Amino acid sequence: MADRNWVLVFDSTHAAMAAQTILAGLHPFVIPTPRDITASCGISLRMGVEAAIQAREILVGHPDVVELSAWYELSEGSYGPAEPKAEGAQGDELVAGPRFSGDDAPAEPVASVPAAFVRPDGSCERGKTMVQAEHSLDVYVNEELTMRVVCTPTHLFDLVVGRLFTEGLVSGIEEIESIDLLASGTRANVYLRNRQADPSRAHVDVVPTCCTGNQVFNSYFVGDSTLRKIDPIEWDPEWVFSLARTFADDSPLHRKTFGAHSCYLSLEGELICCREDLGRHNALDKVVGHALREGISLERCVLYSSGRVPVDMVQKAIRARIPVLASKAVPTDMTIRLAQEFGLSLICSARPDSMRVLSDHRLAAQ
């Protein structure tokens, strides 16, 4: 049965606390009442349709709570009053895609700071320079603090969706019920459908990134993280040269600060999107998240990165099922071996007039 987003709201805090105790065995999420719902004490219980149907049956024996509560269902982007019904019952429409709320660009990505410009002849000129803003985002998955991401404060929904996907916490956007950005974008509440934390998976593999401060706190929600071979595509070198020319023309944040990483995504030679971030991993996750949110098939895309290509960047591309990964920079020997093993076309030192193809199914066939 497909899961949906149901919310039980209450006229009083006492009724909400009583219902939470009564329904504890169904593991409902205690959340602030969504803004679309005005008739509530401010505390609500969120659950999927199966749990909601059971909850409705259980609460029949508690008329004091039923009289002070009401059900709401997410439909077409907003909540409306409805009763949970079994699949196939009248009014049982399915809800496609997650719900997003909050500001995904909560702060300016750059800051102007005083600086002294000193020259070899000893002269000094005072002025201002532009630097990147450094933003910290704590990601809670089903109420569990799961990761901390240090990033540029733009396109945070894309970043969270992409990070969940490329790190193996979800296998598709349909597994995400909702993402709420709170506290000026410093906290993301992610709710996954039909998923419970597995405390036995507390071990965390430490993977270095280019952003000091990034942390993964547990693996409670990591699913099948096995890497699988990619289906190769017949890509045109001009697609990569075009991306390299676009990168050479510079991107807005890098033009201001000279410190941003850029990531581009194209589909059969057409540029889909560009995302920038102080971390190359974040920039990659942002374009992946954008593609997932827009329903773009990553299995036919080319990704171009401004940054060096270590093993974890290649792992992200493989998990995302991206067949071609290109970079202005260089790989490592392990990166090349991993790309060859899983059928990823890896292109490095990609510039407007030249590139190095280090892994590709056509090379393997020769």
C-alpha positions in Angstrom: 0.0 0.0 0.0 1.4 3.4 -1.0 2.2 5.6 2.0 0.8 9.1 2.3 1.2 12.1 4.5 -1.6 12.1 7.2 -1.7 14.5 10.2 -3.8 14.3 13.3 -4.4 17.7 14.9 -5.9 18.5 18.3 -7.9 21.3 19.9 -5.9 21.0 23.1 -2.3 20.1 24.1 -3.8 17.6 26.7 -5.5 15.7 23.9 -2.4 15.7 21.8 -0.3 14.3 24.7 -3.0 11.7 25.4 -3.1 10.6 21.8 0.7 10.3 21.6 0.6 7.9 24.6 -2.3 5.9 23.2 -0.7 5.5 19.7 2.9 5.0 20.9 3.0 1.6 19.4 2.4 3.0 15.9 5.5 5.3 16.3 3.8 8.6 15.1 6.0 11.6 14.5 5.3 14.6 16.8 5.5 17.7 14.7 4.5 21.4 14.8 1.1 21.7 13.1 1.6 22.6 9.4 0.9 26.2 8.6 -2.0 25.2 6.2 -3.9 24.0 9.2 -5.2 26.7 11.6 -7.6 24.8 13.8 -5.1 23.2 16.2 -3.2 23.6 19.5 0.0 23.7 17.5 1.1 20.1 18.1 0.2 17.3 15.7 1.0 13.6 14.9 2.2 12.7 11.5 1.9 9.1 10.1 1.5 7.1 7.0 -1.9 5.8 5.7 -1.5 2.3 7.3 -0.7 3.7 10.7 -3.4 6.3 10.3 -6.1 3.7 9.6 -5.0 1.7 12.7 -4.9 4.9 14.7 -8.4 5.8 13.7 -9.6 2.3 14.8 -7.7 2.6 18.2 -9.1 6.0 19.0 -12.7 4.8 18.6 -12.2 3.5 22.2 -11.1 7.0 23.3 -14.0 9.4 22.5 -12.6 12.1 24.7 -9.6 12.3 22.3 -11.7 11.8 19.1 -13.9 14.8 20.1 -10.8 17.0 20.3 -9.0 15.8 17.2 -9.3 15.9 13.4 -7.5 14.2 10.4 -5.9 16.1 7.6 -4.3 14.7 4.4 -1.7 16.4 2.1 -3.3 16.8 -1.3 -2.0 19.0 -4.2 0.6 20.8 -2.0 -1.7 21.7 0.9 -3.6 20.0 3.8 -7.3 19.4 3.7 -9.6 17.7 6.2 -10.2 14.0 5.4 -10.5 10.6 7.1 -7.9 7.9 6.5 -9.3 5.1 4.3 -8.1 1.8 3.0 -6.6 1.7 -0.5 -9.4 1.7 -3.1 -11.9 3.4 -0.9 -13.5 6.6 -2.3 -11.3 9.6 -1.9 -8.1 7.6 -1.7 -5.9 9.6 -4.0 -2.2 9.0 -3.9 0.3 11.9 -3.2 3.2 12.1 -5.6 6.5 13.4 -4.4 7.7 14.9 -1.2 6.6 18.2 0.4 9.1 21.0 0.9 8.8 23.9 3.3 11.2 26.6 4.4 13.7 28.9 2.7 16.3 27.0 0.7 18.5 30.1 0.4 18.4 31.5 4.0 21.5 33.8 3.8 23.6 35.6 1.3 26.3 33.3 -0.3 29.0 36.0 -0.1 30.1 38.5 2.4 32.1 41.8 2.0 35.0 42.1 4.4 37.8 44.7 5.0 41.1 43.8 3.5 44.6 45.3 3.0 46.1 44.7 -0.5 49.9 44.6 -0.1 52.3 44.8 -3.1 56.0 43.7 -3.4 57.1 47.3 -3.3 55.6 47.7 0.2 52.7 49.8 -0.9 49.3 49.0 0.8 45.8 49.8 -0.3 42.9 49.3 2.0 39.5 48.2 0.7 37.0 45.4 0.8 37.0 41.9 -0.7 34.3 39.3 -1.3 34.5 36.0 0.5 32.1 33.0 0.6 29.6 32.5 3.4 30.1 29.3 5.4 26.8 27.7 6.5 26.2 24.7 8.8 23.1 22.6 8.3 22.1 19.8 10.7 20.1 17.1 8.9 17.6 15.2 11.1 16.2 12.0 9.4 13.0 10.8 11.1 13.9 12.8 14.2 17.5 11.4 14.4 20.5 13.8 13.9 22.1 12.0 11.0 24.6 14.4 9.4 26.0 17.9 9.5 26.8 19.6 6.2 29.0 22.7 5.9 28.0 24.4 2.7 27.1 27.6 0.8 23.6 28.7 1.9 21.9 28.3 -1.5 19.7 25.5 -3.0 19.6 23.6 0.3 16.6 21.4 -0.8 18.7 20.2 -3.7 21.6 19.6 -1.4 19.7 17.5 1.1 17.9 15.5 -1.6 21.1 14.8 -3.5 23.1 14.0 -0.3 20.5 11.4 0.8 20.6 9.8 -2.6 24.4 9.8 -3.2 25.1 8.5 0.3 22.6 5.6 0.0 20.0 6.7 2.5 17.3 6.7 -0.2 17.1 4.9 -3.6 14.8 7.5 -5.1 13.0 10.8 -4.3 9.7 8.8 -3.8 11.1 7.5 -0.5 11.1 11.1 0.9 7.9 12.2 2.5 8.9 15.8 3.4 11.8 18.1 4.1 11.3 21.1 6.3 14.1 23.8 6.6 14.0 25.5 10.0 16.0 27.9 12.2 17.2 30.1 9.3 18.2 27.0 7.3 20.5 25.6 10.0 18.2 22.5 10.6 16.6 20.2 8.0 13.9 17.8 9.2 13.6 14.9 6.8 10.9 12.4 7.0 11.3 9.1 5.1 8.3 6.9 4.2 8.0 3.6 6.0 11.4 3.8 7.6 12.5 3.3 11.2 16.0 3.9 12.6 18.2 0.9 13.0 20.4 1.6 16.0 22.5 -1.5 15.3 24.0 0.5 12.4 25.6 3.2 14.6 29.1 2.6 13.0 30.1 5.4 10.6 32.8 5.1 7.9 34.8 8.3 8.1 35.1 9.7 4.5 37.3 12.8 4.1 35.7 15.8 2.3 36.9 19.2 1.2 34.8 20.9 3.9 36.1 20.8 7.5 33.2 20.4 9.8 31.2 17.9 7.8 30.1 15.0 9.9 28.0 11.8 9.6 26.7 10.8 13.0 25.2 7.3 12.2 24.1 4.9 9.5 20.7 4.3 10.9 18.9 4.9 7.6 21.5 3.7 5.1 19.8 1.1 2.9 21.6 -1.1 0.3 24.8 0.8 -0.3 26.2 -1.8 -2.8 27.6 -0.1 -5.9 26.3 -1.5 -9.2 27.7 -1.3 -12.7 26.5 1.6 -14.8 24.8 1.2 -18.2 27.2 3.1 -20.6 25.9 5.6 -23.1 27.3 6.8 -26.4 28.4 10.3 -25.4 29.7 13.0 -27.8 33.0 14.7 -26.9 31.4 18.0 -27.9 29.1 17.6 -24.9 32.1 17.8 -22.6 33.9 20.5 -24.6 30.7 22.6 -24.3 30.6 22.2 -20.6 34.3 23.1 -20.3 33.7 26.3 -22.3 30.8 27.2 -20.1 33.0 26.7 -17.0 35.8 28.7 -18.5 33.3 31.6 -18.9 33.0 31.5 -15.1 30.1 31.1 -12.8 28.6 33.9 -10.6 29.8 32.8 -7.1 33.3 31.9 -8.3 33.5 35.2 -10.2 32.9 37.1 -7.0 35.0 35.1 -4.6 37.4 33.0 -6.7 36.8 30.1 -4.2 33.6 28.3 -5.2 33.4 24.9 -6.8 31.1 24.5 -9.7 29.1 21.5 -11.0 27.2 21.3 -14.3 24.7 18.8 -15.5 23.8 18.3 -19.1 21.4 16.0 -21.0 22.5 15.0 -24.5 24.4 18.2 -24.9 21.9 20.5 -23.3 22.8 22.3 -20.1 20.3 21.4 -17.4 21.7 23.3 -14.4 24.7 24.7 -12.6 25.2 24.7 -8.9 28.0 26.3 -6.9 29.3 25.6 -3.4 32.3 26.0 -1.2 32.6 22.1 -1.4 32.9 20.1 -4.5 30.9 17.2 -3.0 28.1 19.7 -2.1 28.0 21.1 -5.6 27.7 17.6 -7.0 24.9 16.7 -4.6 23.0 19.9 -5.5 22.9 19.1 -9.2 21.8 15.5 -8.4 19.1 16.8 -6.1 17.9 19.2 -8.7 17.6 16.4 -11.3 15.7 14.2 -8.9 13.3 17.0 -8.0 12.7 17.8 -11.6 12.3 14.2 -12.7 15.4 14.3 -15.0 16.9 10.9 -15.9 20.4 10.9 -14.4 21.2 7.7 -16.4 21.5 9.8 -19.6 23.4 12.8 -18.2 26.9 14.1 -18.2 28.2 15.7 -15.0 31.1 18.2 -15.1 32.9 19.2 -11.9 35.5 21.9 -11.2 37.1 19.9 -8.5 39.6 17.1 -8.0 38.1 13.6 -8.3 38.8 11.4 -5.4 37.2 8.0 -4.8 34.2 9.4 -2.9 33.2 11.7 -5.8 33.2 8.7 -8.1 31.2 6.7 -5.6 28.6 9.5 -5.6 28.4 9.5 -9.4 28.0 5.7 -9.5 25.2 5.7 -6.9 23.5 8.4 -8.8 23.7 6.2 -12.0 25.4 9.0 -13.9 27.2 7.4 -16.9 29.8 10.2 -17.6 31.8 12.2 -15.1 34.1 14.9 -16.3 36.3 17.3 -14.4 38.6 20.2 -15.0 40.9 18.7 -12.5 42.7 15.3 -12.0 41.8 11.9 -10.5 43.8 9.4 -8.5 44.8 5.9 -9.5 42.1 4.4 -7.2 39.5 6.7 -8.8 40.4 5.4 -12.3 40.3 1.7 -11.2 36.9 2.2 -9.5 35.5 4.0 -12.6 36.7 1.1 -14.8 35.3 -1.5 -12.6 31.8 0.0 -12.5 31.6 1.2 -16.1 31.8 4.9 -15.4 33.2 7.0 -18.2 35.7 9.2 -16.5 37.2 12.3 -18.2 39.7 14.6 -16.5 41.7 17.7 -17.4 38.7 18.6 -19.5 39.2 22.0 -21.1 37.7 23.7 -24.1 40.4 22.3 -26.4 41.4 19.0 -24.8 40.5 16.2 -22.4 41.9 13.0 -21.1 39.6 10.0 -21.2 40.7 7.6 -18.5 37.8 5.2 -18.4 35.2 4.4 -21.0 33.5 1.3 -22.4 34.9 2.1 -25.9 38.5 2.1 -24.5 37.9 -1.2 -22.8 36.7 -2.7 -26.1 40.0 -1.8 -27.9 
